[in-house]
Amino acid sequence: MAQYHIVYGQQRLMTVSIFLAAIAKRAKQLDSGSKLAGGIKGDYLVNRHGE
């Protein structure tokens, strides 16, 4: 049973990672000067709250 939870958690993490990568890619394509695109460093979304 514990192995099922580990595999399920890894699948969820991979799904979220793919989803965030797609958002980052689309934001870069739409407007490289936007606030969202400006918060993307490499493949990471940077929290720019308060700036």
C-alpha positions as CSV (number, residue, x, y, z in Angstrom):
1,M,0.0,0.0,0.0
2,A,2.8,2.5,0.8
3,Q,4.4,1.9,-2.6
4,Y,1.1,2.9,-4.2
5,H,1.1,6.2,-2.4
6,I,4.7,6.9,-3.4
7,V,4.0,6.2,-7.1
8,Y,0.7,8.3,-7.0
9,G,2.6,11.2,-5.4
10,Q,5.3,11.0,-8.0
11,Q,2.7,11.1,-10.8
12,R,1.0,14.1,-9.3
13,L,4.3,15.9,-9.0
14,M,5.2,15.2,-12.6
15,T,1.8,16.4,-13.8
16,V,2.2,19.7,-11.9
17,S,5.7,20.1,-13.2
18,I,4.6,19.6,-16.8
19,F,1.7,22.1,-16.3
20,L,3.9,24.8,-14.8
21,A,6.5,24.3,-17.6
22,A,3.7,24.8,-20.2
23,I,2.5,28.0,-18.4
24,A,6.1,29.4,-18.4
25,K,6.6,28.6,-22.0
26,R,3.3,30.2,-23.0
27,A,4.0,33.3,-21.0
28,K,7.4,33.7,-22.6
29,Q,5.8,33.4,-26.1
30,L,3.0,35.9,-25.4
31,D,4.9,38.8,-24.0
32,S,8.5,38.7,-22.9
33,G,8.0,42.1,-21.1
34,S,5.1,41.1,-19.0
35,K,5.3,40.8,-15.2
36,L,4.7,37.0,-15.4
37,A,7.4,36.4,-18.1
38,G,9.7,38.7,-16.1
39,G,9.3,36.4,-13.1
40,I,10.4,33.3,-15.0
41,K,14.1,32.5,-14.5
42,G,15.2,29.5,-16.6
43,D,12.6,26.9,-16.0
44,Y,11.4,28.3,-12.7
45,L,8.5,30.5,-11.8
46,V,9.8,33.1,-9.3
47,N,7.5,34.5,-6.7
48,R,7.5,38.3,-7.3
49,H,4.8,39.1,-4.9
50,G,5.2,42.6,-3.4
51,E,7.6,43.9,-6.0
